[in-house]
């Protein structure tokens, strides 16, 4: 017997209960600010899902656009949709998710502002990454290592989709932890950390997560590691990097 439309969603007795359950799941998954979660498409989506079994591409797109106008990044949109599907007990609909991210991307062109975080990945912008590395060096708490994962170098001319960029940012943040100095720069994920066993373990987990993302869509992932130091060019503070040999063996041990 095939379920009637919406039957699988009737555990939620009203659309308001679905909204509350969805909000709690989204906040638990990493949504940053409680006050900016509620938007008009949330209510309409919850009402639709009481009668329809699946989220429509149109509704998903309206949510992505609204999130962009509200200043959310692509990673937050992805986490929010994951929370919705988990609430419904469904697998993520990749087509509907792509519609949300595409709508977010189109709208973001009109709303983008300079900031510390890249809206596509949720990671640091390149300028904020360099600034943070300089701050880490100034703290004088030991060497600062910049580890770079070059992604899919044999397909460098093919840009990553907005959805894959959001998933990439989620994988990096999830394995390294929130607030870790990491950026996606021209097809490479760069991360700054101290030279200790805990950092190496988390970097190894991050590499594994990137290698297994979308059944290896980012393979191969090549590793380099460099030690950062303070430099000065024409009186302006900066950083220089010295390559560390034999790094591959550390990541394969």
VENGI-V356324 format. One record per helix or strand. SS is the DSSP state (H for helix, E for strand). FROM is the first residue (numbers start at 1). TO is the last residue. Records with the same first field share a line. If there is no record, write none. Layout:
# VENGI-V356324
SS: FROM-TO  FROM-TO
This chain:
# VENGI-V356324
H: 7-9  15-29  34-36  40-49  57-69  74-88  94-111  126-139  153-155  162-176  197-215  247-252
E: 117-117  124-124  144-151  181-185  188-194  221-233  236-243
